[in-house]
């Protein structure tokens, strides 16, 4: 079994998504996921704390990327430009080859109220982390919160579009266009 | 007891907040709240579904007000101007005489992870309702979602400031200033 380990997390994730879609999130056990992936239950728990983490585990890495990018943005950047740097920094997480599995994940989450709530709370945590990172740069409130929340809204809207059934544009293209719409929103207002 | 009924909901709310602050939300029962307010438990349940509703019951009225204001905004208004109308429409919910009890409510919610999550989810529901109301006006996505989410962020930030310990500005003044900051955020961006 050891020689299978390198790809185990990916296989477990793929099998979990298929099972969640086919029979529901609640009805699927870690044991079933492990069996479908050809590994032991122990191997499952070496990679994931529980079956929910299969769906949400990636968000810590996203948050770290965002926060690091805020720290690395040019000193001269405005708060919204800093947030744009953060958004840009993570687009490789959403490469086209990951779109099919992100769509499956979206289907699973949409079908389950508890998972939808968890997704919302994760996004709130992401906004909070971005706000703190802006504070670290010396951006005061309310500007830091407004910029961070706006950034996470742009990310969420872009992500939802990216996994929509007929969407073919890259995540990067979509996100830039949503950010442009956000900028227009205020420019057109009195 | 009947002659006390008219003010019962207000008294129940005031007693509940005091008990939640003094002994914790989890540790307080509906019976204790009723006793403190000098009414029966049955009276409590005539006004509130459960003790959580004492804290969150007002949000349905806020949401209705927002949605109605979106529908009533001038045809010529831009999406962000429509959202500004919605925000303006509800400032009487946050009159200065309500600030002390809103501060107590904030203390109770800040001390309890489950209540903080519920508050976040209520705000997400508010943004969703605003988005739908903008769709009704013919505003397409992503603009509708961006405008609605921005509006709810402005509201949240303004509300947090309003209940901050040393804040003396009116809710209306704070909210206008936060909205102005939001507009500047994008105007300064390239």
Interface residues (C-beta under 8 A of the other chain):
Chain A: X78 X79 X80 X81 X84 X117 X120 X121 X124 X141 X142 X143 X145 X146 X147 X149 X150 X153 X154 X157 X161 X178 X181 X182 X183 X184 X185 X186 X187 X188 X189 X190
Chain B: X78 X79 X80 X81 X84 X117 X120 X121 X124 X141 X142 X143 X145 X146 X147 X149 X150 X153 X154 X157 X161 X178 X181 X182 X183 X184 X185 X186 X187 X188 X189 X190
